[in-house]
Amino acid sequence: MQLQLMMSSSFSVFRVGISFVMMCIFYMLAVDSLPELSPQKFFSTLQPGKATLAYFCQADSPSTSVFLEELNEAVKPLQDYGISVAKVNCVAEETSRYCGREEDLMKVYLFRGSILLREFPTDTLFDVNAIVAHVLFALLFNEVKYITTLGDLQNIENARKGRTNIVFSYVRAIGTPEHRAVMEAAFVYGTTYQFVLTTEISLLESIGTEDIEYAHLYFFHCKPVLDLTQQCKRTLMEQSLTTLNIHQFIKTMEAPLLTEVAEDPQQVSTVHLQLGLPLVFIVSRQATYEADRKTAEWVAWRLLGKAGVLLLLRDSLEVDIPQDANVIFKRAEEGVPVEFLVLNDVELIVSRVESNMYVAQTQEDEVGDMEGPNMGIQDDEVAETVYRDRKRQLPLELTVELTEETFNATVTSSDSIVLFYAAWQAVSMALLQSYIDVAVKLKGTSSMLLTRVNCADWSHVCTEQNVTEFPVVKMYKGGENPVSYAGMLGTEDLLKFIQLRISCPVNITSVQEAEEYLSGELFKDVISYSTLSVLGLFSPTMKTAKEEFIEAGNYLKGCVITGIYSGEDVSILSNKYAVTLPALLLARHKEGRIESIPLANTHGQNIVQIVTNASLETFPEITVENLPTYLRLQKPLLILFSDGSIDPQHKKVIFMLVKEKHLDSLTPCWLNLNNTPVGRGVLQAYFHVLPPLPLLVVVNLHSGGQVFAFPSDQAITEENLLLWLKKLEAGQESHITILPAQEWKPPLPAYDFLSMIDAAASQHPTRKVSECIKETDVQENYKEQPEDQSAIRKESTGILRMKHWDRSNWFEEAKKPFRHDNKEL
């Protein structure tokens, strides 16, 4: 119908010359009021092909007044889509099947011409958004596919590859404002794109979305995909789901991904500027054109829907550009000069755009609020993230809030996870978001009760539980000492901790049960959360050794599954796995192998370290989150950089060298630039330009900072790699760069609250300082400081540039035994 109205900035304004004809007893031009007709008049005015929404009711019925108010509000927006609305008064002298039983008068009917398409109970049309959403959803049955399973989505995706792009959206329920916005977009773009809709949280979760409590919209780039085995690229719309935002988002999806220009950036204009989005120019030279274009394409994908990306050919320009500038930033506001920047990392470019978008949004949200913090200079990334998410409504009802009166009764009567946090602290609020995400994932499936205590309100409870820092997560189970969580503050790690809540070490009662335990059959429901199962073997008389292992097993709860067997026939297992008692058996389920380690005179803390190191993968994919774990091994990194999955042959070469113990002095790993884009910045720091991939490098971050690159003209074979490593050990290879020693500090100094407290205390020397109650739980002896995932994300790029090392002795230093350093951990 009149689609131009959908494209305008307001859908409530009639354009000159455009009007909509409604059926009413006087055949007048459309008005905002709800026309009232008799059944005979209504059916006589229906026109073929025209949609009409009708509500049949008894005249002067007071019970329908609220619904009629909402229906009257829906008249105007439905008219914009060519849909008539009428109230039909059922009168005694005219019979109609829609005016029969009382329950029929609680329904609304949608007609196309004289054909009934759909009937709606009035309680589903609870407001104007629900009315518009339901009606458009019914009329756009072919344009919008409703799905409930991941298989449905995959089938539609495969069917559209090479043909049409997909707009996939998740809404919490049918009839919400977000559902209406999606339907209004489908009304305009439904013939161009395949719209797909779901209300299933599990489906949204399966495609990797974290904030699954909120409406989402994705654009699937399926049209360019010709290979059915290849997944369509997906771009998430990060703005809220409104009609205007969806329209703007789809327009940016239609724009070219990357445009080459050779003119003054100040004069360049694209659809992005018209939509209020900035432009990012990647400055290129002829000599580096191919590498620059690849970088620009990567930036364009990262900023799709947020900014326009252009490749600016410096050699063809007549205007002057600073020689060191490699990025030009142009804001959407008129009259604002362009900014010439030096940004050598893709993440810095993306961050620049996103921070600009955030500042603009903040200014819009905080008009008149001159007291708000300046987030442009926020020195704490966690605080900044929490501040940005301050309007996010968390479903706190999925967890139980404990108080001084309810705490003891709750944790003693049920297996409980307790989050101790402070509502005023940024890290606490960041973890609370992850904690609620876990509650969403476990909703209706877990017997573990998820609870929380706000220590700002109930400080006495937190003091009694030896909570001296925030946030802290503890597991209370079966009257045992509480187990403290010491992992990352993200959803997945926290979920793993909760799922691996088995009381460890498990007491194995027979050799057969031990074999089932090692094969993964005994705990197959949770084995996916633990790549390693640990079994301690002891003779019945080894009491001290067993106590040390039990102590270690208690600490490792929530990290790995541990078991213990000390039966009279334990020698059967020790002989089978060729190990002297006491011993550990490490079952690696992914690799399908079992290792044995003797434990003579080994203390509990050493057992923990052995298991922790053993749980690390042999050839891991390095990510921002797991990099600190592997850096703690304090070995040089042998990194295979790849632009996607690694070649199986290369993987085979690494595993062979590991098996032959040629890589004992190194940490072999690989980095997928598609999964961890920060790797591009790392490579640029090493080579200044992106080199061809795949590429092997050795870098030691602990003594010297030199970086060595495996010759790109040689194939990565066992023989070539071993020869190259021997040359490195002999000092016969030249480094490609030396990473500078550099401190990474926040841009602003932080408040040193402890010093402030000490200064205040020094003025009152007679004041007594209360001591914290020490928890007897052995886990607290090994407890690590919780690490913040977002802080590590910033640190990981910089940490690759911090340390120095001596090439002459780097192999020797790497061979030194690892020493447990509490400061490092």
BADO-700660 format. One record per residue (C-alpha): x, y, z. Coordinates in Angstrom, 1 decimal, decimal comma. Layout:
BEGIN
      X      Y      Z
      X      Y      Z
...
//
This chain:
BEGIN
      X      Y      Z
    0,0    0,0    0,0
    1,4    3,5    0,8
    4,9    2,2    1,7
    6,3    5,8    1,8
    4,7    6,3    5,1
    6,8    3,5    6,5
    9,9    5,2    5,3
    9,1    8,6    6,8
   10,4    9,7   10,2
    6,9    9,5   11,6
    4,2    7,1   10,7
    1,4    9,3   12,1
    1,6   12,1    9,5
   -0,4   12,0    6,3
    1,5   13,1    3,2
   -0,1   15,5    0,7
   -2,3   13,6   -1,7
   -2,4   10,4    0,3
   -5,5    9,2    2,1
   -7,0    6,0    3,2
  -10,6    5,0    2,6
  -12,4    3,3    5,5
  -15,6    1,4    5,3
  -18,2    3,1    7,4
  -21,8    3,8    7,0
  -21,1    7,2    5,5
  -18,0    6,2    3,4
  -16,1    9,2    4,7
  -12,4    9,9    4,5
  -10,4    8,1    7,2
  -10,6    9,6   10,7
   -9,0    8,6   14,0
  -12,3    7,5   15,7
  -13,6    3,9   15,6
  -16,5    3,6   13,2
  -19,6    1,8   14,5
  -21,6   -0,4   12,1
  -24,4   -2,8   12,2
  -23,6   -6,4   10,9
  -25,5   -5,8    7,7
  -23,7   -2,5    6,9
  -20,4   -4,0    7,8
  -20,6   -7,0    5,5
  -21,9   -4,8    2,7
  -18,9   -2,6    2,8
  -16,2   -5,3    2,6
  -14,1   -5,0   -0,5
  -12,2   -7,9   -2,2
   -8,5   -8,1   -1,2
   -8,8   -5,4    1,5
   -8,1   -6,3    5,1
  -10,5   -5,3    7,8
  -10,4   -5,9   11,6
  -13,8   -6,1   13,2
  -14,9   -6,3   16,8
  -18,5   -7,6   17,3
  -20,0   -6,5   20,6
  -23,3   -5,8   22,3
  -24,3   -2,2   22,2
  -23,5   -0,2   25,3
  -21,6   -3,1   26,9
  -19,5   -1,5   29,8
  -17,2   -4,5   30,1
  -15,4   -3,8   26,9
  -14,6   -0,1   27,5
  -10,9   -0,7   28,2
  -10,4   -2,8   25,1
  -12,3   -0,4   22,9
  -10,0    2,4   24,1
   -6,9    0,4   22,9
   -8,7   -0,6   19,6
   -9,5    3,1   19,0
   -5,8    3,9   19,4
   -5,0    1,2   16,8
   -7,2    2,7   14,1
   -4,7    5,2   12,9
   -1,5    3,0   12,7
   -3,5    0,2   11,0
   -4,9    2,7    8,5
   -1,3    3,5    7,6
   -1,0   -0,1    6,4
   -4,3   -0,1    4,5
   -6,2   -2,0    7,2
   -9,7   -0,9    8,1
  -11,0   -1,2   11,7
  -14,6   -1,3   12,7
  -16,8   -1,9   15,7
  -19,9   -3,9   14,8
  -22,8   -3,5   17,2
  -24,9   -6,7   17,5
  -28,6   -5,8   17,4
  -31,5   -8,1   17,9
  -33,1   -7,5   14,5
  -30,0   -8,6   12,6
  -28,6  -12,1   13,0
  -24,9  -13,0   12,6
  -22,9  -16,0   13,6
  -20,3  -13,5   15,1
  -23,0  -12,2   17,4
  -24,1  -15,6   18,9
  -22,7  -17,0   22,1
  -21,3  -14,9   24,8
  -17,7  -16,3   24,3
  -17,9  -15,2   20,6
  -18,2  -11,6   21,8
  -14,8  -11,8   23,4
  -13,0  -12,2   20,0
  -11,9   -9,9   17,2
  -12,0  -11,0   13,6
   -9,6  -10,3   10,7
  -11,1  -10,4    7,2
   -9,5  -10,1    3,8
  -12,5   -9,2    1,7
  -15,3  -11,4    3,0
  -13,0  -14,2    3,9
  -12,2  -14,7    7,6
   -8,4  -15,0    8,0
   -8,0  -15,1   11,8
   -9,9  -14,6   15,1
   -8,2  -13,2   18,1
   -9,3  -13,5   21,8
   -9,5   -9,9   23,1
   -7,1  -10,8   26,0
   -4,3  -11,3   23,5
   -4,9   -7,8   22,1
   -4,1   -6,1   25,4
   -2,8   -2,8   24,0
   -2,2   -1,0   20,7
    1,1   -2,6   20,2
   -0,3   -6,1   20,6
   -3,2   -5,2   18,2
   -0,9   -3,9   15,4
    1,6   -6,7   15,9
   -1,0   -9,5   15,8
   -2,8   -8,2   12,8
    0,4   -7,6   10,7
    1,7  -11,0   11,8
   -1,4  -12,7   10,5
   -1,3  -10,8    7,2
    2,4  -11,3    6,7
    2,2  -15,1    7,2
    4,3  -15,9    4,1
    6,8  -13,1    4,7
    7,6  -13,9    8,3
    8,4  -17,5    9,3
    7,9  -18,3   12,9
   10,3  -21,0   14,1
   10,9  -22,9   17,4
   14,1  -25,0   16,8
   17,6  -24,5   15,6
   16,9  -27,1   12,9
   14,2  -24,8   11,5
   16,6  -21,9   11,4
   19,3  -24,0    9,7
   16,8  -25,2    7,0
   15,7  -21,7    6,2
   19,3  -20,5    6,1
   20,3  -23,3    3,7
   17,3  -22,6    1,5
   18,2  -18,9    1,3
   21,9  -19,3    0,6
   22,8  -17,7   -2,8
   19,3  -16,2   -3,0
   18,1  -13,9   -0,2
   19,4  -12,4    3,0
   17,6  -13,1    6,3
   16,4  -10,8    9,0
   16,2  -13,0   12,2
   14,6  -11,6   15,3
   13,9  -12,8   18,8
   11,2  -11,2   20,9
   10,1  -12,2   24,4
    6,5  -12,6   23,5
    4,1  -12,0   20,6
    2,4   -8,7   20,9
    5,2   -6,7   22,6
    6,4   -3,4   21,2
    9,5   -5,1   19,8
    7,3   -7,6   18,0
    5,3   -4,7   16,5
    8,5   -3,0   15,3
    9,7   -6,2   13,5
    6,3   -6,6   11,9
    6,3   -3,1   10,7
    9,7   -3,6    9,2
    8,5   -6,8    7,5
    5,6   -4,9    6,0
    8,1   -2,8    4,1
   11,0   -5,2    3,5
    9,2   -8,5    3,5
    9,5   -8,9   -0,3
   13,2   -8,2   -0,2
   14,4  -10,2    2,7
   13,2  -13,4    4,4
   12,0  -12,5    7,9
   12,3  -15,1   10,6
   10,8  -14,8   14,1
   11,2  -16,8   17,3
   10,2  -16,4   21,0
   12,3  -19,4   22,1
   15,2  -18,4   24,4
   17,0  -21,7   23,7
   17,2  -20,9   20,0
   18,7  -17,5   20,6
   21,1  -19,0   23,1
   22,2  -21,6   20,5
   23,6  -18,9   18,2
   25,8  -17,4   20,9
   23,8  -14,5   22,3
   24,5  -13,8   26,0
   21,8  -11,2   26,9
   19,0  -13,6   26,1
   16,4  -11,8   28,2
   16,1   -9,0   25,6
   14,9   -8,7   22,1
   17,5   -9,2   19,4
   17,7   -8,8   15,6
   20,3  -10,3   13,4
   21,0   -9,8    9,7
   22,1  -13,1    8,0
   24,2  -12,4    4,9
   23,1  -15,5    3,0
   22,9  -14,1   -0,6
   26,6  -14,2   -1,3
   27,0  -17,7    0,1
   27,0  -20,4   -2,5
   28,5  -23,2   -0,5
   25,9  -25,0    1,6
   28,5  -26,1    4,1
   29,5  -22,4    4,8
   27,6  -20,5    7,5
   26,0  -17,1    6,6
   27,8  -14,2    8,2
   25,7  -12,6   11,0
   25,5   -9,0   12,1
   23,8   -8,2   15,3
   21,7   -5,0   15,6
   22,9   -3,5   18,9
   20,3   -0,8   19,2
   16,9   -1,4   20,8
   14,2   -2,8   18,5
   12,2    0,1   17,3
   10,8    0,7   13,9
   13,1    3,5   13,1
   16,2    1,7   14,4
   15,4   -1,4   12,3
   14,9    0,7    9,2
   18,2    2,4    9,7
   20,0   -0,9   10,4
   18,6   -2,6    7,3
   19,6    0,5    5,2
   23,2    0,1    6,4
   23,1   -3,6    5,5
   22,1   -2,6    2,0
   25,0   -0,2    1,6
   28,3   -1,4    0,1
   30,5   -3,1    2,6
   33,6   -1,1    1,5
   34,0    1,8   -0,9
   37,2    3,1   -2,5
   37,5    6,8   -2,8
   40,2    9,2   -3,9
   38,8   12,6   -2,9
   38,8   15,0    0,0
   37,3   13,1    3,0
   35,6   16,3    4,1
   33,5   16,3    0,8
   32,6   12,6    0,9
   29,0   11,7    1,7
   27,4    8,3    1,9
   24,1    6,8    3,1
   25,7    6,4    6,5
   26,0   10,1    7,1
   22,4   10,5    6,1
   21,4    8,0    8,7
   23,5    9,7   11,4
   26,4    7,3   11,4
   30,1    8,3   11,1
   32,6    7,4    8,4
   35,9    5,7    8,9
   38,6    6,1    6,2
   41,4    3,6    6,1
   44,3    5,5    4,4
   46,1    3,3    1,9
   49,3    3,6   -0,2
   49,9    1,9   -3,5
   52,7   -0,2   -2,0
   50,5   -1,6    0,8
   47,2   -1,6   -1,1
   46,4   -5,4   -0,7
   47,1   -5,5    3,0
   45,3   -2,2    3,6
   42,2   -3,4    1,7
   42,1   -6,6    3,7
   42,4   -4,6    6,9
   39,6   -2,3    5,7
   37,3   -5,2    4,9
   37,9   -6,6    8,3
   37,1   -3,2    9,9
   34,0   -2,9    7,7
   32,6   -6,2    8,9
   33,3   -5,3   12,6
   31,6   -1,9   12,2
   28,7   -3,0   10,0
   25,6   -1,2   11,1
   27,7    1,2   13,2
   29,7    3,2   10,6
   30,6    3,4    7,0
   34,1    2,2    6,0
   36,0    3,6    3,0
   39,4    2,9    1,6
   41,1    6,2    0,9
   43,9    6,1   -1,8
   46,5    8,5   -0,6
   48,5    8,4   -3,8
   45,6    9,8   -5,8
   44,7   12,6   -3,4
   45,3   16,3   -4,1
   44,7   17,3   -0,5
   47,3   17,0    2,2
   47,0   14,3    4,8
   49,5   14,0    7,7
   52,1   11,5    6,8
   51,7    9,4    9,9
   47,8    9,3    9,8
   46,4    5,9    8,8
   42,8    6,5    9,8
   40,4    9,4    9,2
   37,3    9,7   11,3
   34,4   11,8   10,0
   31,4   12,5   12,3
   27,8   12,7   11,0
   27,3   16,2   12,3
   27,6   18,9    9,6
   30,4   21,3    9,9
   32,6   19,2   12,2
   36,1   18,8   10,8
   37,5   15,3   10,1
   40,0   13,8   12,6
   43,3   12,4   11,5
   44,3    9,5   13,7
   47,2    7,0   14,1
   45,6    3,7   15,1
   47,6    0,6   14,5
   45,1   -1,9   15,8
   41,7   -2,9   14,4
   40,3   -3,0   18,0
   41,3    0,6   18,5
   39,4    1,7   15,4
   36,3   -0,2   16,5
   36,6    1,2   20,0
   36,9    4,7   18,6
   33,6    4,3   16,7
   31,8    2,6   19,6
   32,9    5,1   22,1
   31,7    7,9   19,8
   28,3    6,2   19,5
   28,1    5,8   23,2
   29,0    9,4   24,0
   26,3   10,5   21,5
   23,7    8,2   23,1
   24,8    9,4   26,6
   24,4   13,0   25,6
   20,9   12,2   24,3
   19,9   10,3   27,4
   21,4   12,7   29,9
   20,3   16,0   28,5
   20,3   18,5   31,4
   22,2   16,2   33,7
   25,4   18,1   34,2
   26,4   15,9   37,1
   27,0   12,7   35,2
   30,5   11,2   34,9
   32,5   11,8   31,7
   32,7    8,4   30,3
   35,1    9,5   27,6
   37,9    9,5   30,2
   36,6    6,7   32,3
   39,7    4,9   33,7
   38,0    1,8   34,8
   36,6   -0,4   32,0
   34,5   -2,5   34,4
   32,9    0,7   35,9
   32,3    2,1   32,4
   30,6   -1,1   31,2
   28,4   -1,2   34,3
   27,5    2,4   33,8
   26,6    1,8   30,2
   24,3   -1,1   31,2
   22,7    0,8   34,0
   19,3    0,8   32,3
   19,4   -3,0   31,7
   16,6   -4,7   33,7
   18,0   -7,9   35,2
   15,5  -10,7   36,0
   16,6  -10,8   39,6
   13,6  -12,9   40,5
   15,5  -16,0   39,1
   17,7  -15,8   42,2
   16,7  -15,7   45,9
   17,8  -12,7   47,9
   19,0  -13,7   51,3
   19,0  -11,7   54,5
   20,3  -12,0   58,0
   17,1  -13,9   59,0
   17,1  -16,3   56,0
   20,7  -17,0   55,2
   21,5  -19,9   57,7
   18,2  -21,6   57,2
   18,6  -21,5   53,4
   22,1  -22,8   53,0
   21,6  -25,6   55,6
   18,3  -26,9   54,1
   19,3  -26,9   50,4
   22,4  -27,0   48,2
   23,0  -23,4   47,4
   25,2  -21,1   45,4
   25,6  -17,7   47,1
   26,9  -14,5   45,4
   28,2  -12,1   47,9
   28,3   -8,6   46,3
   28,1   -4,9   47,0
   25,6   -3,0   44,9
   27,8    0,1   44,9
   30,8   -1,7   43,4
   31,3   -2,1   39,6
   32,9   -5,5   39,6
   30,1   -6,9   41,8
   27,5   -5,6   39,4
   29,4   -7,0   36,4
   29,5  -10,4   38,0
   25,8  -10,1   39,0
   25,0   -9,8   35,3
   26,9  -13,1   34,6
   25,3  -14,7   37,6
   21,8  -13,8   36,3
   22,7  -15,1   32,9
   23,6  -18,4   34,6
   20,3  -18,4   36,3
   18,6  -18,0   33,0
   20,5  -21,0   31,5
   19,7  -23,2   34,5
   16,1  -22,2   34,9
   14,0  -25,2   35,5
   16,9  -27,7   35,1
   19,1  -27,5   38,2
   18,5  -28,6   41,8
   21,0  -26,1   43,0
   19,5  -23,0   44,5
   21,0  -19,7   43,2
   21,0  -17,0   45,9
   22,6  -13,6   46,6
   23,5  -11,4   49,5
   24,0   -7,7   49,1
   26,8   -7,1   51,6
   26,0   -3,4   51,6
   22,8   -4,2   53,3
   23,8   -7,3   55,3
   27,4   -6,7   56,2
   27,1   -8,9   59,3
   26,2  -12,0   57,2
   29,2  -11,4   54,9
   31,6  -10,9   57,9
   30,4  -14,2   59,4
   31,1  -16,0   56,1
   34,6  -14,5   55,9
   33,8  -12,4   52,9
   36,5   -9,7   53,0
   36,4   -8,7   49,3
   33,7   -8,4   46,6
   32,4  -10,2   44,7
   32,7  -13,7   46,0
   30,8  -16,8   45,0
   30,5  -19,8   47,4
   29,0  -23,2   47,1
   27,2  -24,6   50,2
   26,4  -28,3   49,9
   25,4  -31,0   52,3
   26,8  -29,5   55,4
   30,3  -29,4   54,0
   32,7  -26,5   54,3
   31,7  -23,9   51,6
   33,8  -23,9   48,4
   34,9  -20,6   47,0
   34,8  -19,9   43,3
   38,2  -18,6   42,0
   37,7  -18,6   38,2
   36,9  -16,0   35,6
   33,9  -13,7   36,1
   32,2  -14,8   32,9
   29,0  -16,8   32,4
   30,5  -20,0   31,0
   33,2  -20,5   33,7
   30,7  -19,8   36,4
   28,2  -22,3   34,9
   31,0  -24,9   34,8
   31,7  -24,4   38,5
   28,0  -24,9   39,3
   27,6  -27,9   37,1
   30,7  -29,6   38,5
   29,2  -29,5   42,0
   29,9  -33,2   42,6
   31,3  -33,8   46,1
   35,0  -34,4   45,4
   37,0  -36,5   45,6
   34,4  -39,2   44,8
   35,0  -42,4   46,7
   35,3  -45,2   44,2
   34,4  -48,6   45,5
   35,7  -51,1   43,0
   38,1  -51,6   40,1
   35,1  -51,8   37,7
   33,7  -48,5   39,0
   37,2  -47,0   38,6
   37,3  -48,0   34,9
   33,8  -46,5   34,4
   35,0  -43,3   36,1
   38,1  -43,1   33,9
   36,0  -43,7   30,7
   33,6  -40,9   31,6
   30,6  -43,2   31,9
   30,2  -42,7   35,7
   29,5  -38,9   35,4
   28,5  -38,6   31,7
   25,9  -35,9   32,4
   28,6  -33,4   33,5
   31,6  -34,7   31,6
   31,2  -32,1   28,9
   32,1  -29,4   31,5
   35,4  -31,1   32,4
   38,0  -32,3   29,9
   39,9  -34,1   32,6
   39,0  -36,6   35,3
   41,5  -37,3   38,1
   41,7  -40,6   40,0
   44,0  -41,0   43,0
   45,3  -44,5   43,6
   46,5  -45,4   47,2
   47,1  -48,6   49,2
   44,8  -48,8   52,3
   47,8  -48,0   54,6
   48,7  -44,7   52,9
   46,7  -42,4   55,2
   48,9  -39,3   55,0
   49,0  -39,4   51,2
   45,2  -39,9   51,0
   44,7  -36,9   53,3
   46,8  -34,7   51,0
   44,9  -35,8   48,0
   41,5  -35,3   49,7
   42,6  -31,8   50,6
   43,6  -31,1   47,0
   40,3  -32,6   45,7
   38,3  -30,3   48,0
   40,1  -27,3   46,5
   39,5  -28,5   42,9
   35,7  -28,7   43,3
   34,0  -27,0   40,5
   37,2  -27,2   38,3
   37,7  -30,8   37,6
   36,2  -34,1   38,8
   38,4  -36,0   41,2
   38,0  -39,5   42,6
   39,9  -41,8   45,0
   40,4  -45,5   45,2
   42,3  -47,4   47,9
   40,8  -50,9   47,8
   42,8  -54,0   48,6
   43,0  -54,8   44,8
   44,3  -51,3   43,8
   47,4  -53,1   42,5
   45,3  -54,2   39,5
   45,0  -50,6   38,4
   48,6  -49,7   39,2
   49,9  -52,6   37,2
   47,6  -51,9   34,3
   48,8  -48,3   34,0
   52,4  -49,0   35,0
   52,6  -46,7   37,9
   54,0  -46,9   41,5
   51,6  -46,1   44,4
   50,6  -43,5   45,4
   49,7  -42,2   42,0
   47,4  -40,0   39,9
   45,6  -41,2   36,8
   44,6  -38,4   34,5
   41,8  -39,3   32,0
   41,7  -36,8   29,0
   38,3  -37,5   27,6
   38,7  -35,4   24,4
   41,9  -37,1   23,5
   40,8  -40,6   24,7
   44,0  -41,3   26,7
   45,0  -41,8   30,3
   48,3  -40,5   31,9
   49,9  -41,7   35,1
   51,9  -39,6   37,6
   53,6  -40,9   40,7
   52,8  -39,0   43,9
   55,5  -40,0   46,4
   55,9  -37,3   49,1
   53,7  -34,8   47,2
   51,8  -32,2   49,3
   48,2  -31,1   48,6
   49,2  -27,8   47,1
   51,6  -29,5   44,7
   48,8  -31,9   43,7
   46,6  -28,9   42,9
   49,4  -27,5   40,7
   50,0  -30,8   38,9
   46,3  -31,1   38,1
   45,9  -27,5   37,1
   48,8  -27,8   34,7
   47,6  -31,1   33,4
   44,1  -29,6   32,7
   45,7  -27,3   30,2
   45,4  -28,4   26,5
   48,4  -29,7   24,7
   47,9  -27,4   21,7
   45,3  -24,8   22,8
   43,6  -22,1   20,8
   44,7  -18,9   22,6
   41,9  -16,5   23,4
   41,8  -13,2   25,4
   40,3  -15,2   28,3
   42,8  -18,1   28,5
   46,0  -16,3   27,6
   46,9  -15,4   31,3
   46,6  -19,1   32,2
   49,2  -20,1   29,7
   51,4  -17,2   30,4
   51,7  -18,4   34,0
   53,7  -21,4   32,7
   56,4  -18,8   32,1
   57,6  -20,5   28,9
   58,2  -18,9   25,5
   55,0  -19,1   23,3
   55,2  -21,0   20,0
   52,1  -19,5   18,3
   50,6  -20,5   15,0
   48,6  -17,6   13,7
   45,7  -18,6   11,4
   42,9  -16,9    9,6
   40,4  -19,6   10,4
   40,7  -23,2   11,4
   44,3  -24,6   11,3
   45,5  -27,1    8,7
   45,2  -30,7   10,2
   48,7  -31,4    8,9
   50,1  -28,5   10,9
   48,3  -29,8   14,0
   49,7  -33,2   13,4
   53,2  -31,8   13,2
   52,9  -30,0   16,5
   51,4  -33,0   18,3
   54,2  -35,2   17,0
   56,9  -32,8   18,3
   55,1  -32,6   21,6
   54,9  -36,4   21,9
   58,7  -36,6   21,2
   59,3  -34,0   23,9
   60,9  -31,5   21,5
   58,6  -28,7   22,7
   58,9  -29,2   26,5
   60,6  -25,8   26,8
   57,8  -24,0   24,9
   54,1  -23,5   25,1
   52,7  -24,5   21,7
   49,4  -22,8   20,9
   47,5  -21,3   18,0
   45,4  -18,2   17,5
   42,4  -17,9   15,2
   42,2  -14,3   14,0
   38,5  -14,8   13,1
   37,7  -15,7   16,7
   40,2  -13,4   18,4
   40,5  -10,3   16,2
   43,0   -8,7   18,6
   45,5  -11,1   17,1
   45,7   -8,8   14,1
   47,0   -6,0   16,4
   49,5   -8,4   17,8
   50,8   -9,3   14,3
   51,0   -5,7   13,4
   53,1   -5,0   16,5
   55,4   -7,8   15,4
   55,6   -7,1   11,6
   54,1   -3,5   11,2
   51,9   -4,9    8,4
   49,8   -8,1    8,3
   52,0  -10,9    7,0
   50,6  -13,9    5,0
   49,0  -16,6    7,1
   49,4  -19,2    8,5
   52,5  -18,1   10,3
   54,6  -19,5   13,2
   56,3  -17,3   15,7
   58,2  -17,8   18,9
   57,9  -15,0   21,5
   59,1  -15,0   25,1
   57,5  -12,5   27,4
   59,6  -13,2   30,5
   63,2  -12,2   29,6
   64,1  -10,1   26,6
   61,0   -9,6   24,4
   62,5  -10,8   21,1
   60,1  -12,3   18,5
   61,2  -14,8   15,9
   59,3  -15,8   12,8
   59,4  -19,2   11,1
   60,6  -18,7    7,5
   57,5  -18,1    5,4
   59,1  -19,8    2,3
   59,4  -23,1    4,2
   56,6  -25,6    4,7
   55,6  -26,3    8,3
   56,9  -29,9    8,6
   58,3  -31,8   11,5
   61,8  -31,7   10,0
   61,8  -28,0    9,1
   60,3  -26,9   12,4
   62,7  -28,9   14,5
   65,7  -27,6   12,6
   64,5  -24,0   13,0
   64,0  -24,5   16,8
   67,5  -25,9   17,1
   68,9  -22,8   15,4
   67,0  -20,6   17,8
   68,4  -22,5   20,7
   71,9  -22,1   19,3
   71,4  -18,3   18,8
   71,7  -18,6   15,0
   68,4  -16,9   14,1
   67,8  -13,2   14,0
   64,7  -11,7   15,7
   62,2   -9,7   13,7
   61,4   -7,3   16,6
   61,9   -6,6   20,2
   58,9   -5,8   22,3
   59,4   -2,7   24,4
   59,2   -2,8   28,1
   56,0   -0,8   28,7
   53,8   -0,2   31,6
   50,0   -0,3   31,0
   48,3    2,0   33,4
   44,8    3,5   33,4
   44,6    6,9   31,8
   43,6    8,4   35,1
   45,0    7,8   38,6
   42,7    5,6   40,8
   41,8    6,5   44,3
   44,0    4,5   46,7
   41,3    3,9   49,3
   43,6    1,8   51,5
   46,1    4,6   51,8
   43,3    7,0   52,6
   42,1    4,6   55,4
   45,7    4,2   56,7
   46,1    8,0   56,7
   42,9    8,4   58,7
   43,9    5,6   61,1
   47,2    7,2   61,8
   45,4   10,2   63,1
   43,6    7,9   65,6
   46,3    5,6   67,0
   44,2    4,3   69,8
   41,5    3,1   67,5
   41,1   -0,7   67,4
   41,0   -2,4   64,0
   38,8   -5,4   64,0
   40,2   -8,5   62,5
   38,4  -10,7   59,9
   37,3  -14,1   61,0
   39,4  -16,8   59,3
   37,6  -19,5   57,5
   38,7  -23,0   58,3
   37,8  -24,2   54,8
   41,0  -25,4   53,2
   40,0  -24,0   49,9
   40,6  -20,5   51,2
   44,3  -21,4   51,6
   44,7  -21,7   47,9
   42,1  -19,1   46,9
   43,1  -16,9   43,9
   41,8  -13,4   43,4
   38,9  -13,5   41,0
   39,9  -12,2   37,6
   37,8   -9,7   35,7
   37,2  -10,8   32,1
   36,9   -7,3   30,7
   40,1   -6,2   32,4
   42,0   -9,2   31,0
   40,6   -8,3   27,6
   42,5   -5,0   27,6
   45,6   -6,5   29,3
   46,1   -9,3   26,8
   47,2   -7,2   23,9
   49,5   -5,2   26,0
   51,0   -8,1   27,9
   52,5   -9,4   24,7
   54,7   -6,2   24,7
   55,8   -6,0   28,3
   58,7   -8,3   29,2
   62,3   -8,6   28,0
   64,5  -11,7   27,7
   68,0  -12,8   26,8
   68,3  -14,8   23,6
   71,4  -16,6   24,7
   69,7  -18,3   27,6
   66,0  -18,3   26,8
   65,9  -22,1   26,3
   67,8  -22,7   29,5
   65,4  -20,4   31,5
   62,4  -22,1   30,0
   63,7  -25,4   31,3
   63,9  -24,3   34,9
   61,2  -25,8   37,1
   58,1  -23,7   37,5
   57,8  -22,0   40,8
   54,4  -21,2   42,2
   54,2  -17,4   42,6
   51,3  -16,1   44,6
   51,8  -12,6   43,1
   51,6  -14,0   39,6
   48,5  -15,9   40,4
//
